[in-house]
Amino acid sequence: MTNSGMNDKNGHKINNIHKELKILAKDSFYSILYIYGSFISLLFISFFKARLISQDAWNNLILATSFISIVLLVLTFFPPGLENTLNYYIPRYNSLNEKYKLKI
């Protein structure tokens, strides 16, 4: 194999790495934007909600939120990390037409 053949392979690998890094950077940017954007919007919605709700309704809202939070906290332990795996594998299998691997 000649030197130019090796350089072409290395150049192709480097181009693939650059493409993957660009995709990773773009996905990371959107992820950060989503996390901070949802936090800021939740903050504004909480302020508006606090102004619109009466005292009696506020007590019921706090009670309902507490119950929901407790249930969600307990569900995070059974099985651990299930939410993240579902978010990863279901779209992956659907996009690769490997739906037979999903046991629903």
N, CA, C and O of each residue as an XYZ file, in Angstrom:
416
protein
N       0.853     -1.177      0.000
C       0.000      0.000      0.000
C       0.895      1.235      0.000
O       1.901      1.282      0.708
N       0.536      2.199     -0.772
C       1.349      3.403     -0.892
C       1.035      4.379      0.221
O       0.052      4.240      0.950
N       1.901      5.371      0.328
C       1.704      6.415      1.327
C       0.442      7.211      1.066
O      -0.255      7.600      2.004
N       0.142      7.457     -0.199
C      -1.053      8.252     -0.508
C      -2.319      7.499     -0.125
O      -3.308      8.111      0.279
N      -2.294      6.160     -0.250
C      -3.446      5.362      0.170
C      -3.672      5.459      1.665
O      -4.814      5.535      2.120
N      -2.590      5.457      2.435
C      -2.713      5.584      3.888
C      -3.182      6.981      4.265
O      -3.989      7.143      5.180
N      -2.681      7.988      3.562
C      -3.104      9.355      3.843
C      -4.580      9.542      3.533
O      -5.280     10.260      4.247
N      -5.064      8.891      2.460
C      -6.486      8.992      2.133
C      -7.340      8.366      3.223
O      -8.375      8.916      3.602
N      -6.902      7.205      3.732
C      -7.654      6.551      4.802
C      -7.640      7.401      6.063
O      -8.670      7.570      6.716
N      -6.466      7.939      6.407
C      -6.370      8.785      7.593
C      -7.183     10.060      7.421
O      -7.840     10.518      8.356
N      -7.137     10.629      6.223
C      -7.931     11.831      5.970
C      -9.412     11.548      6.062
O     -10.178     12.374      6.560
N      -9.824     10.378      5.581
C     -11.237      9.986      5.657
C     -11.659      9.800      7.114
O     -12.750     10.212      7.510
N     -10.775      9.168      7.918
C     -11.070      8.979      9.340
C     -11.167     10.324     10.050
O     -12.052     10.532     10.879
N     -10.261     11.226      9.724
C     -10.274     12.548     10.355
C     -11.539     13.307      9.978
O     -12.137     13.969     10.827
N     -11.954     13.221      8.719
C     -13.196     13.881      8.299
C     -14.394     13.296      9.023
O     -15.294     14.033      9.424
N     -14.419     11.969      9.199
C     -15.519     11.345      9.932
C     -15.536     11.798     11.380
O     -16.602     12.042     11.945
N     -14.356     11.911     11.983
C     -14.277     12.365     13.375
C     -14.763     13.805     13.485
O     -15.483     14.141     14.426
N     -14.384     14.655     12.544
C     -14.841     16.047     12.568
C     -16.357     16.126     12.412
O     -17.005     16.932     13.081
N     -16.922     15.309     11.546
C     -18.377     15.303     11.370
C     -19.073     14.859     12.647
O     -20.073     15.451     13.054
N     -18.537     13.807     13.283
C     -19.126     13.318     14.525
C     -19.015     14.363     15.631
O     -19.947     14.531     16.417
N     -17.892     15.062     15.699
C     -17.724     16.099     16.718
C     -18.677     17.267     16.488
O     -19.192     17.842     17.447
N     -18.916     17.622     15.229
C     -19.876     18.686     14.933
C     -21.276     18.282     15.359
O     -22.008     19.082     15.941
N     -21.649     17.042     15.072
C     -22.972     16.553     15.478
C     -23.076     16.527     16.993
O     -24.099     16.929     17.549
N     -22.035     16.059     17.670
C     -22.029     16.013     19.127
C     -22.138     17.408     19.723
O     -22.878     17.611     20.686
N     -21.417     18.367     19.168
C     -21.476     19.743     19.669
C     -22.863     20.332     19.459
O     -23.384     21.015     20.340
N     -23.465     20.076     18.304
C     -24.800     20.601     18.028
C     -25.823     19.978     18.968
O     -26.679     20.681     19.506
N     -25.744     18.658     19.172
C     -26.673     17.988     20.074
C     -26.491     18.461     21.513
O     -27.470     18.634     22.239
N     -25.250     18.670     21.926
C     -24.989     19.163     23.281
C     -25.541     20.568     23.464
O     -26.083     20.893     24.520
N     -25.406     21.400     22.441
C     -25.937     22.758     22.517
C     -27.455     22.728     22.672
O     -28.005     23.456     23.497
N     -28.135     21.896     21.890
C     -29.592     21.804     21.990
C     -30.018     21.239     23.339
O     -31.040     21.648     23.891
N     -29.252     20.314     23.865
C     -29.566     19.745     25.168
C     -29.446     20.803     26.263
O     -30.320     20.907     27.123
N     -28.380     21.578     26.233
C     -28.191     22.647     27.221
C     -29.275     23.704     27.068
O     -29.813     24.196     28.061
N     -29.593     24.052     25.833
C     -30.644     25.026     25.575
C     -31.983     24.535     26.117
O     -32.738     25.319     26.693
N     -32.285     23.263     25.944
C     -33.528     22.690     26.452
C     -33.556     22.719     27.976
O     -34.569     23.091     28.568
N     -32.463     22.334     28.612
C     -32.426     22.273     30.075
C     -32.612     23.662     30.681
O     -33.453     23.846     31.561
N     -31.839     24.634     30.219
C     -31.947     25.975     30.794
C     -33.227     26.677     30.358
O     -33.812     27.434     31.133
N     -33.663     26.437     29.139
C     -34.914     27.041     28.673
C     -36.108     26.537     29.448
O     -36.996     27.315     29.795
N     -36.143     25.237     29.727
C     -37.260     24.701     30.500
C     -37.215     25.206     31.938
O     -38.263     25.446     32.537
N     -36.023     25.371     32.501
C     -35.917     25.896     33.860
C     -36.432     27.329     33.936
O     -37.188     27.671     34.845
N     -36.030     28.155     32.996
C     -36.456     29.560     32.996
C     -37.957     29.670     32.757
O     -38.634     30.455     33.421
N     -38.481     28.891     31.814
C     -39.925     28.954     31.557
C     -40.705     28.438     32.758
O     -41.763     28.981     33.075
N     -40.215     27.407     33.432
C     -40.875     26.902     34.631
C     -40.865     27.951     35.736
O     -41.829     28.066     36.492
N     -39.799     28.703     35.831
C     -39.715     29.765     36.826
C     -40.769     30.844     36.571
O     -41.456     31.274     37.498
N     -40.894     31.280     35.318
C     -41.901     32.289     34.984
C     -43.317     31.763     35.186
O     -44.178     32.479     35.697
N     -43.559     30.537     34.793
C     -44.892     29.957     34.963
C     -45.238     29.859     36.439
O     -46.387     30.089     36.816
N     -44.270     29.521     37.282
C     -44.525     29.438     38.721
C     -44.917     30.795     39.292
O     -45.817     30.873     40.129
N     -44.259     31.861     38.856
C     -44.617     33.195     39.339
C     -46.029     33.580     38.910
O     -46.796     34.121     39.706
N     -46.371     33.303     37.654
C     -47.724     33.628     37.184
C     -48.776     32.784     37.890
O     -49.853     33.276     38.223
N     -48.465     31.526     38.113
C     -49.406     30.640     38.789
C     -49.642     31.107     40.225
O     -50.770     31.050     40.715
N     -48.606     31.560     40.891
C     -48.736     32.013     42.273
C     -49.637     33.237     42.369
O     -50.317     33.418     43.379
N     -49.658     34.068     41.357
C     -50.502     35.264     41.367
C     -51.957     34.952     41.030
O     -52.860     35.660     41.477
N     -52.191     33.911     40.254
C     -53.541     33.628     39.773
C     -54.354     32.714     40.687
O     -55.583     32.718     40.621
N     -53.696     31.941     41.527
C     -54.399     30.927     42.318
C     -54.775     31.493     43.683
O     -53.999     32.215     44.309
N     -56.000     31.144     44.137
C     -56.456     31.589     45.462
C     -55.776     30.755     46.550
O     -55.096     29.771     46.257
N     -55.965     31.159     47.801
C     -55.308     30.486     48.923
C     -55.781     29.037     49.068
O     -54.964     28.147     49.304
N     -57.085     28.789     48.931
C     -57.600     27.420     49.057
C     -57.093     26.523     47.928
O     -56.701     25.378     48.154
N     -57.109     27.055     46.731
C     -56.619     26.272     45.595
C     -55.115     26.036     45.717
O     -54.604     24.999     45.292
N     -54.419     26.998     46.295
C     -52.974     26.859     46.479
C     -52.659     25.691     47.414
O     -51.729     24.926     47.158
N     -53.434     25.549     48.501
C     -53.233     24.428     49.425
C     -53.432     23.091     48.714
O     -52.652     22.159     48.907
N     -54.475     23.000     47.894
C     -54.732     21.761     47.152
C     -53.623     21.482     46.138
O     -53.235     20.331     45.938
N     -53.121     22.526     45.505
C     -52.050     22.358     44.530
C     -50.778     21.843     45.197
O     -50.109     20.960     44.660
N     -50.446     22.384     46.351
C     -49.252     21.932     47.074
C     -49.407     20.477     47.500
O     -48.458     19.699     47.407
N     -50.587     20.106     47.963
C     -50.835     18.729     48.379
C     -50.727     17.762     47.195
O     -50.097     16.710     47.300
N     -51.344     18.126     46.076
C     -51.288     17.269     44.882
C     -49.859     17.162     44.355
O     -49.424     16.082     43.957
N     -49.137     18.264     44.352
C     -47.749     18.250     43.885
C     -46.887     17.380     44.792
O     -45.989     16.686     44.315
N     -47.151     17.414     46.089
C     -46.393     16.577     47.023
C     -46.632     15.099     46.753
O     -45.685     14.313     46.734
N     -47.890     14.712     46.544
C     -48.190     13.307     46.258
C     -47.542     12.853     44.952
O     -46.962     11.770     44.881
N     -47.644     13.679     43.936
C     -47.050     13.326     42.642
C     -45.533     13.222     42.757
O     -44.927     12.322     42.176
N     -44.920     14.133     43.500
C     -43.459     14.099     43.665
C     -43.012     12.846     44.410
O     -41.982     12.258     44.079
N     -43.778     12.440     45.406
C     -43.424     11.224     46.152
C     -43.505     10.000     45.245
O     -42.622      9.143     45.269
N     -44.567      9.922     44.446
C     -44.713      8.789     43.525
C     -43.576      8.778     42.512
O     -43.009      7.721     42.237
N     -43.237      9.926     41.957
C     -42.142      9.995     40.988
C     -40.807      9.639     41.622
O     -39.968      9.004     40.984
N     -40.605     10.038     42.858
C     -39.369      9.701     43.556
C     -39.251      8.197     43.752
O     -38.178      7.626     43.554
N     -40.341      7.554     44.139
C     -40.319      6.103     44.330
C     -40.108      5.391     42.998
O     -39.387      4.395     42.937
N     -40.729      5.890     41.933
C     -40.612      5.237     40.627
C     -39.212      5.335     40.035
O     -38.860      4.534     39.169
N     -38.410      6.289     40.475
C     -37.049      6.396     39.945
C     -36.162      5.240     40.397
O     -35.114      4.991     39.802
N     -36.577      4.535     41.444
C     -35.773      3.424     41.936
C     -36.119      2.089     41.286
O     -35.358      1.133     41.433
N     -37.243      1.991     40.570
C     -37.705      0.715     39.997
C     -37.868      0.801     38.513
O     -38.704      1.595     38.083
N     -37.192      0.100     37.707
C     -35.783     -0.244     37.782
C     -34.947      0.993     37.534
O     -35.424      1.931     36.896
N     -33.743      1.027     38.007
C     -32.949      2.248     37.876
C     -32.631      2.595     36.422
O     -32.211      1.741     35.641
N     -32.832      3.824     36.088
C     -32.480      4.310     34.765
C     -33.397      3.870     33.645
O     -33.021      3.976     32.478
N     -34.586      3.382     33.953
C     -35.480      2.883     32.911
C     -35.885      3.982     31.943
O     -35.977      3.747     30.738
N     -36.128      5.180     32.460
C     -36.574      6.280     31.597
C     -35.533      6.606     30.524
O     -35.876      6.798     29.358
N     -34.273      6.667     30.920
C     -33.224      7.000     29.954
C     -33.038      5.906     28.915
O     -32.789      6.202     27.746
N     -33.155      4.646     29.320
C     -33.007      3.576     28.340
C     -34.163      3.565     27.360
O     -33.960      3.297     26.176
N     -35.360      3.845     27.821
C     -36.493      3.897     26.897
C     -36.336      5.045     25.916
O     -36.650      4.904     24.734
N     -35.850      6.183     26.402
C     -35.633      7.325     25.510
C     -34.557      7.040     24.476
O     -34.565      7.645     23.404
N     -33.636      6.139     24.768
C     -32.560      5.826     23.826
C     -32.947      4.695     22.875
O     -32.793      4.827     21.661
N     -33.449      3.581     23.419
C     -33.618      2.386     22.601
C     -34.861      2.395     21.723
O     -34.800      1.905     20.595
N     -35.977      2.926     22.187
C     -37.192      2.896     21.362
C     -37.006      3.673     20.064
O     -37.306      3.121     19.005
N     -36.528      4.928     20.074
C     -36.305      5.610     18.786
C     -35.220      4.936     17.943
O     -35.297      4.935     16.714
N     -34.213      4.365     18.603
C     -33.135      3.704     17.856
C     -33.666      2.494     17.107
O     -33.391      2.334     15.918
N     -34.421      1.645     17.781
C     -34.964      0.458     17.120
C     -35.988      0.827     16.057
O     -36.070      0.169     15.020
N     -36.763      1.867     16.306
C     -37.726      2.299     15.284
C     -37.021      2.816     14.040
O     -37.448      2.526     12.922
N     -35.947      3.576     14.218
C     -35.252      4.141     13.063
C     -34.480      3.086     12.282
O     -34.284      3.234     11.076
N     -34.037      2.023     12.951
C     -33.296      0.960     12.279
C     -34.203     -0.171     11.796
O     -33.716     -1.194     11.315
N     -35.521      0.009     11.923
C     -36.507     -1.019     11.555
C     -36.235     -2.345     12.257
O     -36.346     -3.412     11.655
N     -35.881     -2.267     13.527
C     -35.661     -3.458     14.347
C     -36.724     -3.524     15.438
O     -36.414     -3.721     16.613
N     -37.965     -3.360     15.037
C     -39.055     -3.322     16.013
C     -39.265     -4.666     16.697
O     -39.894     -4.729     17.754
N     -38.750     -5.737     16.110
C     -38.894     -7.052     16.730
C     -38.114     -7.142     18.042
O     -38.391     -8.016     18.864
N     -37.140     -6.249     18.248
C     -36.372     -6.254     19.494
C     -37.136     -5.601     20.642
O     -36.780     -5.773     21.808
N     -38.186     -4.849     20.308
C     -39.004     -4.221     21.340
C     -40.052     -5.221     21.807
O     -40.840     -5.721     21.004
N     -40.063     -5.504     23.067
C     -41.040     -6.443     23.619
C     -42.101     -5.640     24.341
O     -41.950     -5.278     25.508
N     -43.169     -5.373     23.628
C     -44.245     -4.555     24.201
C     -45.452     -5.421     24.442
O     -46.476     -4.933     24.922
